[in-house]
Amino acid sequence: MTELNRMTQQPDVMGGKACIRGMRVTVGMVVGQIGAGHSIEAVLADYPYLEREDIPQALRYAAWRTEERELRLAGE
């Protein structure tokens, strides 16, 4: 699996949910936008502080989590 170095998880940020690079943008928020049919460009416009690689990495993380395996993220 490609390293998920952009995903972080900290108890004091967004209730410990997986976030993008320590920001208050959760993986779930990004995946939800893509799942709702928004393009990567639209997500980047809505969250201008995100970088293009954040989005596919969030999708890879979410897909990986559906396999129900544990992974330590940066900041844990």
RAVENSUL-V457735 format. One line per field, one symbol per residue. ss: DSSP state (A for helix, B for strand, O for the rest). phi: phi as a letter, one per 20 degrees, with the letter a starting at -180 (. if undefined). psi: psi as a letter, one per 30 degrees, with the letter a starting at -180 (. if undefined). A space follows every 10 residues. Layout:
BEGIN
ss: ???
phi: ???
psi: ???
END
This chain:
BEGIN
ss: OOOOOOBBOO OOOAAAOOBB OOOOOBAAAA AAAAAOOOOA AAAAAAOOOO OAAAAAAAAA AAAAAOOOOO OOOBOO
phi: .fgdfeecbc geclmnffce lmeeceggff fffffenffg ffffffcfef dgffffffff ffffffelde bedgne
psi: kkkiffkljk egjhgglklj hglhjleeee eeeeffgkle eeeeeeiffl lefeeeeeee eeeefffhlk kklkf.
END
